[in-house]
């Protein structure tokens, strides 16, 4: 009989917020789960008309490109609402914007009306950036506040349909115990709040999976006395890349390096989350001056670099940062290595060829040279091999 993959615990939000210990009660071990995984929904994209525009910088360049190619990426597009004197009031952002059309402005033929497709930023304070009376309109800018011109008005044309609702999570073949067993025996409808943990083959916790409310149960076809539970998650579900990572951690923390290299970009990102969850606490750093060997054969993207440096410093399944900011924190100590130290980067040509070259309209991963500069600034002696 295969070991259970999940453990169900009671959940008390207030106790967790206060940092209390011992409040979690084991409610069930569960053979498997259905409907657990789901990627965050794509931000809803809409079509917007920028009316009466003057053009500068990359907006003008993108317009020329869109006329030749049918559309052109802009990245972040910021609209600064102006008051009647032309002073800044508030800004409103469109993420991952793309120019898809333009034409002469019907009100003023010296200006252009531009159609863009984009997602509204989650940081926007309102659904629509209304201008105050007598305002000249909006000032347009891109990333790092580069000026792109102005527009007199904004029209929101349409939104893409919303993503379908995710299904409820079903925990299969559960053996209830404690307060959950008592609630089921008493026929209670309110079964309480619970947390689901992913286990490895030895019954050790690999990672928290999801939290939510137990809403229903039925007898399980997987065995006498077992039940199938329905849980409505309120936390983010593990991504669809999680199963491949959890399968690689099924026998416990990996004992051989580079298992992460089997994963795609999303799987590597989740590997870093799993490695962070499972990092060893309380162990002293190796002393300054230690030499670490970075296996560069599979560093084909930025996530791969962080997977590889985690293993270079802390062994297979190790963690040493998931982004440059986190790496900077790790270099301050208490994460396995104390600088300055030497990093021997083997097969560095793979990263030199692959890193930072994929076109991005928003965030651009660091290039190979930028990573070297970052490490050098923090007194890491990188030797390319």
C-alpha positions as CSV (number, residue, x, y, z in Angstrom):
1,X,0.0,0.0,0.0
2,X,1.4,3.4,-1.0
3,X,2.1,5.9,1.8
4,X,-0.3,8.8,2.1
5,X,0.7,11.9,0.1
6,X,-1.1,14.5,2.3
7,X,-1.7,15.4,5.9
8,X,-4.7,17.4,7.0
9,X,-4.3,19.6,10.1
10,X,-6.7,21.8,12.0
11,X,-6.2,25.5,11.2
12,X,-6.5,28.5,13.5
13,X,-5.8,31.8,11.8
14,X,-5.6,33.8,15.0
15,X,-3.2,31.3,16.7
16,X,-1.0,31.3,13.6
17,X,-1.0,35.1,13.5
18,X,0.1,35.3,17.1
19,X,2.8,32.7,16.5
20,X,1.4,30.2,19.0
21,X,2.8,26.7,19.1
22,X,1.0,23.4,19.4
23,X,-2.4,24.6,18.2
24,X,-2.5,22.3,15.1
25,X,-4.2,19.0,15.6
26,X,-3.7,16.1,13.1
27,X,-7.1,15.5,11.5
28,X,-6.4,13.0,8.8
29,X,-3.8,11.4,6.5
30,X,-5.0,11.4,2.9
31,X,-4.0,9.0,0.1
32,X,-4.3,11.6,-2.7
33,X,-6.0,14.8,-3.9
34,X,-8.0,16.0,-6.9
35,X,-8.3,19.6,-8.0
36,X,-5.4,20.7,-5.9
37,X,-3.3,22.4,-8.5
38,X,-4.0,25.6,-10.3
39,X,-2.0,28.5,-11.7
40,X,-2.9,32.0,-10.8
41,X,-5.4,33.4,-13.4
42,X,-3.9,35.6,-16.0
43,X,-4.6,39.3,-15.4
44,X,-7.7,40.2,-17.4
45,X,-6.6,42.1,-20.5
46,X,-8.6,44.9,-22.0
47,X,-8.6,47.2,-25.0
48,X,-8.0,50.9,-24.4
49,X,-8.2,53.9,-26.7
50,X,-5.7,56.7,-26.0
51,X,-7.4,59.7,-27.7
52,X,-5.6,62.8,-28.9
53,X,-2.0,61.7,-28.4
54,X,1.3,63.4,-28.9
55,X,4.1,60.9,-29.2
56,X,7.6,60.7,-27.8
57,X,10.3,58.0,-27.2
58,X,9.4,54.4,-27.3
59,X,5.7,55.0,-27.8
60,X,6.6,56.6,-31.2
61,X,9.0,53.8,-32.0
62,X,6.4,51.2,-31.1
63,X,3.8,52.9,-33.3
64,X,6.0,52.7,-36.3
65,X,6.7,49.0,-35.6
66,X,3.0,48.2,-35.1
67,X,2.2,49.7,-38.5
68,X,4.8,47.4,-40.1
69,X,4.1,44.2,-38.0
70,X,0.5,44.5,-36.9
71,X,1.3,45.1,-33.2
72,X,4.2,46.1,-31.0
73,X,5.1,45.6,-27.3
74,X,5.3,48.6,-24.9
75,X,5.6,47.0,-21.5
76,X,4.6,49.2,-18.6
77,X,2.4,52.2,-19.7
78,X,1.8,54.8,-17.0
79,X,-0.9,57.5,-17.3
80,X,-0.4,60.5,-15.0
81,X,-3.7,62.3,-14.4
82,X,-3.2,66.1,-14.6
83,X,-5.2,68.9,-13.0
84,X,-6.4,72.0,-14.8
85,X,-3.0,73.6,-14.4
86,X,-1.2,70.6,-15.9
87,X,0.2,69.4,-12.5
88,X,0.4,65.7,-11.5
89,X,-2.6,64.3,-9.5
90,X,-2.3,60.5,-9.5
91,X,-0.9,57.8,-11.7
92,X,-2.6,54.8,-13.3
93,X,-0.8,51.9,-14.8
94,X,-1.3,49.4,-17.6
95,X,0.9,46.3,-17.5
96,X,2.3,44.4,-20.5
97,X,0.8,47.0,-22.9
98,X,0.9,46.4,-26.7
99,X,0.1,48.8,-29.5
100,X,-2.4,47.3,-32.0
101,X,-3.7,50.2,-34.0
102,X,-3.5,54.0,-34.6
103,X,-5.3,56.6,-36.7
104,X,-5.7,60.4,-37.0
105,X,-7.6,62.0,-34.1
106,X,-11.1,63.0,-35.2
107,X,-10.9,66.1,-33.0
108,X,-7.4,67.3,-34.1
109,X,-5.8,65.8,-37.2
110,X,-2.3,66.8,-35.9
111,X,-2.8,64.2,-33.0
112,X,-3.2,60.4,-33.1
113,X,-5.7,58.0,-31.5
114,X,-3.9,54.9,-30.4
115,X,-5.4,51.5,-29.5
116,X,-3.5,49.4,-26.9
117,X,-4.2,46.0,-25.3
118,X,-3.1,45.7,-21.7
119,X,-3.8,44.5,-18.2
120,X,-4.7,46.9,-15.4
121,X,-2.1,47.0,-12.7
122,X,-3.2,45.5,-9.4
123,X,-1.6,48.5,-7.7
124,X,-4.1,50.9,-9.3
125,X,-6.2,52.8,-6.7
126,X,-9.3,52.9,-8.9
127,X,-10.8,51.1,-11.9
128,X,-10.6,54.1,-14.1
129,X,-8.3,57.2,-14.0
130,X,-10.9,60.1,-14.2
131,X,-9.5,63.5,-14.9
132,X,-10.7,66.5,-13.0
133,X,-12.7,69.3,-14.7
134,X,-10.7,71.4,-17.3
135,X,-7.8,68.9,-17.1
136,X,-5.6,68.7,-20.3
137,X,-5.6,64.9,-20.0
138,X,-2.8,62.5,-19.2
139,X,1.0,62.5,-19.3
140,X,2.3,59.2,-20.7
141,X,5.5,57.5,-19.6
142,X,7.1,54.1,-19.6
143,X,9.4,52.1,-17.2
144,X,11.7,54.3,-15.2
145,X,9.5,57.3,-16.0
146,X,10.8,57.8,-19.6
147,X,8.5,60.3,-21.3
148,X,6.2,59.0,-24.0
149,X,4.0,62.0,-24.7
150,X,0.5,62.9,-23.7
151,X,-3.1,62.1,-24.5
152,X,-6.3,64.1,-24.0
153,X,-8.7,61.3,-23.1
154,X,-8.9,57.5,-22.4
155,X,-11.7,55.2,-23.4
156,X,-12.0,51.6,-22.1
157,X,-13.4,49.5,-24.9
158,X,-13.7,46.0,-23.6
159,X,-12.4,43.3,-21.2
160,X,-11.6,39.7,-22.0
161,X,-14.1,37.3,-20.3
162,X,-13.2,36.2,-16.8
163,X,-11.4,32.9,-16.2
164,X,-13.7,30.1,-15.1
165,X,-14.0,29.4,-11.4
166,X,-11.6,26.7,-10.1
167,X,-13.1,23.4,-8.8
168,X,-13.3,22.5,-5.2
169,X,-10.4,20.4,-3.8
170,X,-11.2,16.8,-3.0
171,X,-9.0,14.9,-0.5
172,X,-9.3,11.2,-1.2
173,X,-8.9,8.2,1.0
174,X,-8.7,10.1,4.3
175,X,-8.5,8.5,7.7
176,X,-10.1,11.0,10.1
177,X,-9.0,11.4,13.7
178,X,-9.4,13.8,16.6
179,X,-12.0,16.6,16.4
180,X,-12.7,15.8,12.7
181,X,-13.6,12.2,13.5
182,X,-15.9,13.5,16.3
183,X,-17.5,16.0,14.0
184,X,-18.2,13.4,11.3
185,X,-19.6,10.9,13.9
186,X,-21.9,13.6,15.3
187,X,-23.1,14.6,11.8
188,X,-22.0,18.2,12.2
189,X,-22.2,20.4,9.1
190,X,-19.5,22.8,10.1
191,X,-16.3,20.7,9.8
192,X,-13.9,23.6,10.4
193,X,-10.9,25.2,8.8
194,X,-7.9,23.0,7.8
195,X,-4.4,23.1,6.3
196,X,-3.1,20.5,3.8
197,X,0.5,19.5,3.9
198,X,2.4,17.5,1.2
199,X,4.3,14.5,2.6
200,X,7.2,12.5,1.3
201,X,7.3,8.7,1.2
202,X,8.6,8.6,4.8
203,X,5.7,10.7,6.2
204,X,7.8,13.9,6.6
205,X,6.4,17.2,5.6
206,X,7.7,18.5,2.3
207,X,5.7,21.7,2.0
208,X,2.4,23.4,3.0
209,X,-0.1,23.0,0.1
210,X,-3.3,24.9,0.8
211,X,-5.6,26.2,3.5
212,X,-9.4,26.4,3.4
213,X,-12.7,25.3,4.8
214,X,-14.0,21.7,4.9
215,X,-17.5,21.8,3.4
216,X,-18.5,18.2,2.8
217,X,-17.6,14.5,3.0
218,X,-18.6,11.1,1.6
219,X,-17.5,7.6,2.3
220,X,-14.4,6.8,0.3
221,X,-14.2,4.0,-2.3
222,X,-10.6,3.5,-1.2
223,X,-11.3,1.5,1.9
224,X,-13.6,0.8,4.9
225,X,-13.7,3.7,7.4
226,X,-12.1,6.1,5.0
227,X,-13.7,9.3,3.7
228,X,-13.3,11.7,0.8
229,X,-13.4,15.4,2.0
230,X,-14.2,18.5,0.0
231,X,-12.2,21.6,0.9
232,X,-12.9,25.1,-0.5
233,X,-9.4,26.8,-0.6
234,X,-9.0,30.4,0.4
235,X,-5.2,30.4,-0.1
236,X,-3.4,30.2,-3.4
237,X,-3.2,26.7,-4.8
238,X,0.1,25.1,-5.7
239,X,0.9,25.7,-9.3
240,X,0.5,23.0,-12.0
241,X,4.3,22.6,-11.9
242,X,4.2,21.5,-8.3
243,X,3.6,17.7,-9.0
244,X,6.8,17.2,-10.9
245,X,8.8,18.9,-8.2
246,X,7.1,16.9,-5.4
247,X,7.7,13.7,-7.3
248,X,11.4,14.5,-7.3
249,X,11.3,15.1,-3.5
250,X,9.1,11.9,-2.9
251,X,12.0,10.0,-1.3
252,X,13.0,13.0,0.8
253,X,15.4,15.8,0.2
254,X,17.3,15.0,-3.0
255,X,20.6,13.2,-2.5
256,X,21.9,13.9,-6.0
257,X,22.4,17.3,-7.6
258,X,20.7,18.8,-10.7
259,X,17.3,17.0,-10.4
260,X,15.8,20.5,-10.8
261,X,17.2,20.5,-14.4
262,X,14.4,18.1,-15.4
263,X,11.9,20.9,-14.8
264,X,10.7,23.7,-17.0
265,X,10.8,27.3,-16.0
266,X,7.7,27.1,-13.8
267,X,9.0,23.9,-12.2
268,X,12.4,25.5,-11.4
269,X,10.6,28.4,-9.8
270,X,8.6,26.0,-7.6
271,X,11.7,24.0,-6.8
272,X,13.2,27.2,-5.3
273,X,10.1,27.6,-3.1
274,X,10.4,23.9,-2.0
275,X,14.1,24.3,-1.3
276,X,13.5,27.4,0.8
277,X,10.8,25.6,2.8
278,X,13.2,22.7,3.5
279,X,16.4,24.6,4.2
280,X,18.3,23.6,7.3
281,X,17.9,26.1,10.2
282,X,20.5,26.8,12.9
283,X,23.5,25.3,11.1
284,X,26.6,27.5,11.1
285,X,27.9,29.1,7.9
286,X,31.1,27.7,6.4
287,X,33.9,30.1,7.1
288,X,35.0,33.0,4.8
289,X,37.4,32.0,2.1
290,X,35.6,28.6,1.4
291,X,35.6,27.6,-2.3
292,X,32.2,26.4,-3.8
293,X,31.8,24.8,-7.2
294,X,28.8,25.9,-9.3
295,X,27.7,23.3,-11.9
296,X,26.8,25.4,-14.9
297,X,25.7,22.7,-17.3
298,X,22.0,23.4,-16.9
299,X,22.0,27.2,-16.2
300,X,19.9,28.1,-19.2
301,X,17.7,30.6,-17.4
302,X,17.8,32.8,-14.3
303,X,15.9,30.3,-12.2
304,X,18.4,27.7,-13.1
305,X,21.2,29.9,-11.8
306,X,19.5,30.1,-8.4
307,X,18.8,26.4,-8.3
308,X,22.4,25.7,-9.1
309,X,24.0,28.2,-6.6
310,X,21.7,26.8,-3.9
311,X,23.2,23.4,-4.5
312,X,26.7,24.7,-4.8
313,X,26.5,26.2,-1.3
314,X,24.2,23.9,0.5
315,X,24.2,20.6,-1.4
316,X,21.5,18.8,-3.4
317,X,18.1,20.5,-2.8
318,X,19.9,23.4,-1.2
319,X,18.7,27.0,-1.2
320,X,20.8,30.2,-1.4
321,X,18.3,32.8,-2.8
322,X,15.6,32.8,-5.4
323,X,16.2,36.3,-6.9
324,X,19.0,38.8,-6.7
325,X,17.5,40.5,-3.6
326,X,17.2,37.2,-1.8
327,X,20.7,36.2,-2.8
328,X,21.9,39.5,-1.4
329,X,20.2,38.6,1.9
330,X,21.8,35.2,1.9
331,X,25.3,36.7,1.3
332,X,24.9,38.5,4.6
333,X,25.3,35.2,6.5
334,X,23.2,32.5,8.3
335,X,22.2,30.8,5.1
336,X,25.1,28.4,4.7
337,X,28.0,30.6,3.5
338,X,29.8,33.6,4.9
339,X,31.6,35.9,2.4
340,X,33.9,36.6,1.0
341,X,34.3,33.3,-0.8
342,X,35.4,31.8,-4.1
343,X,32.8,30.5,-6.6
344,X,34.2,28.3,-9.4
345,X,31.6,28.4,-12.2
346,X,32.0,25.3,-14.3
347,X,30.7,25.3,-17.9
348,X,30.1,29.0,-17.7
349,X,29.6,29.3,-21.5
350,X,26.1,27.8,-21.1
351,X,25.0,30.8,-19.0
352,X,26.9,33.3,-21.1
353,X,24.9,32.1,-24.1
354,X,21.5,31.8,-22.5
355,X,21.0,34.3,-19.7
356,X,19.1,37.5,-20.3
357,X,18.7,37.2,-24.0
358,X,14.9,36.3,-24.1
359,X,12.9,39.4,-25.1
360,X,10.6,40.7,-22.3
361,X,8.2,43.6,-22.3
362,X,8.4,44.1,-18.5
363,X,10.9,42.4,-16.2
364,X,14.1,41.3,-17.9
365,X,16.2,38.6,-16.2
366,X,19.8,39.5,-15.5
367,X,22.4,38.7,-18.1
368,X,25.5,36.6,-17.4
369,X,27.7,39.7,-17.2
370,X,25.2,41.4,-14.8
371,X,25.3,38.4,-12.5
372,X,29.2,38.5,-12.5
373,X,29.1,42.2,-11.6
374,X,26.6,41.6,-8.8
375,X,28.7,38.9,-7.3
376,X,31.9,40.9,-7.7
377,X,30.4,43.9,-5.9
378,X,29.7,41.6,-2.9
379,X,33.3,40.3,-2.8
380,X,32.6,36.9,-4.3
381,X,35.6,35.8,-6.4
382,X,34.1,34.1,-9.4
383,X,36.4,31.9,-11.4
384,X,35.1,30.7,-14.8
385,X,36.0,27.2,-15.7
